[in-house]
Amino acid sequence: MKKIGRPKVENPKNIDIKVRIDEKTNSRLLDYCKQNNISKTEAIRKGLEKLLEN
């Protein structure tokens, strides 16, 4: 019998990180997300990838 539910992913995102930011940074983040039609989480992931490229 086939398993029911979501399929397993190759690289699960199961680690939570909590970050506190000020109002100005949050506003800029929300503007960026609206312009690029992405979530805050995806924008932060992209930023981390750019930071860690080098």
C-alpha positions in Angstrom: 0.0 0.0 0.0 1.3 3.4 -0.9 2.1 5.9 1.9 -0.1 8.9 2.2 1.1 12.5 2.7 3.8 14.8 1.4 6.7 13.2 -0.4 10.1 13.3 1.3 12.3 16.2 0.2 16.0 15.9 -0.5 17.0 18.9 1.7 14.3 19.4 4.4 14.1 22.8 6.0 13.6 21.8 9.6 15.7 24.4 11.5 14.1 27.5 12.9 16.0 30.8 13.4 14.5 33.7 15.2 15.8 37.2 14.3 14.8 40.6 15.8 14.9 43.5 13.4 13.9 47.2 13.7 10.9 48.8 12.0 12.9 50.4 9.2 14.6 47.1 8.2 11.2 45.3 8.3 9.7 47.9 6.1 12.5 47.6 3.6 12.2 43.8 3.7 8.4 44.0 3.0 8.9 46.4 0.1 11.6 44.1 -1.4 9.2 41.1 -1.0 6.3 42.9 -2.7 8.5 44.1 -5.6 9.9 40.6 -6.2 6.7 38.7 -5.3 8.4 36.4 -2.7 7.9 35.7 1.0 10.0 37.1 3.8 11.5 33.7 4.4 12.6 33.3 0.8 14.1 36.8 0.8 16.1 36.0 3.9 17.3 32.7 2.5 18.5 34.5 -0.6 20.3 37.0 1.5 22.0 34.3 3.5 23.1 32.5 0.3 24.6 35.7 -1.0 26.4 36.4 2.3 27.8 32.8 2.4 28.9 32.6 -1.3 32.4 33.8 -0.6 
